[in-house]
Amino acid sequence: MKLFAPKYYKDFSCIAEKCTHNCCIGWEIDIDPDSAKKYNALDSGYGKNIKNSMEMSEDPHFVLEENKRCPHLDENGLCRIICELGEEYLCRICREHPRFYNDFLKGKEVGLGMACEEAARIILSSDEYDVIEHIGNVCGECCNIGIDTHEYRKEIYSILKNDSISYDDRLHAIYERFDISPHIFEDAKWHEIIEELEYLDAAHKELFLNYSSLEKTPKEIEEISERALAYFIYRHCTCAFDYEEYLAMLGFCLFLERLFVSVYISESDITPEVIGRIISEEIEYSPENTQRIINELYFW
């Protein structure tokens, strides 16, 4: 099966100790069965530290230390597992982060998630988001998804690339073409939804409550907002089973884009990369929050 990725995908590599928001802090790190088996077979050296740091529950995971740090994160922000044993000993989630995968009719796509600030920097600085390249092959068979969502994506990207009209007019062209937009709910309804989400950091809820679907996009963030929306669509709309589900997923992406702009307007001291990271980790990386919003749009 063919594997595809945005052109910017190949520009990513982990910046390790240079990262200002370490992905080894704040997250419970699950251990996949193959890695758990490998770790349990280690009897000497640093392998003992790994075994002692594991909790073999129904969902095996590393027991976090104080301040929710991974027990294998050293004082310099480096992974002790890599330093002591090599990258091949990383569990699947550590090896793959921040990558995500989506199946489609003709193969599989891989992308970078904005919960990683380095990935967010690359995504929000790339003007070639519409260039999707064949990067290799993976095991498996193409899935039997009901619709070809790529045709809709090409159409949306074509609208986004039309710089003969303003960015806000491009958004409205997408709204009108697909008859879905954040405007289906008043801001008060969106605030209710935001209030009901689960948060890693309670301060982010207050940040998100600055949301407004009516804000005009500031000129200095138009290109960045365009790239953010293109990323959201690449990540979330590929796997829709039918047109109704596609519209709900597209509505979700359009909401995230407006949230991105709203936070930027309300908090000018936060960089776009950090805004993208916060939205991604609080909503995109929470299946419950993502589905909560999509359901509101699906049953609208």
Secondary structure, DSSP 8 states (H G I E B T S, - for coil): -EEEEEGGGGG----GGG-SS-TTBSS--B--HHHHHHHHT--STHHHHHHHTEE-SSS-EE---GGGB-TTB-TTS-BHHHHHH-GGGS-HHHHHTTEEEEEETTEEEEEE-TTSHHHHHHHHH-S-TT-EEEEEE-SS-----SS-HHHHHHHHHHHHT-TTS-HHHHHHHHHHHHT--GGGS-HHHHHHHHHHS--SSHHHHHHHTT--TT----GGGHHHHHHHHHHHHHHHSTT-SSHHHHHHHHHHHHHHHHHHHHHHHH-TTS-HHHHHHHHIIIIIT-HHHHHHHHHHHHT-
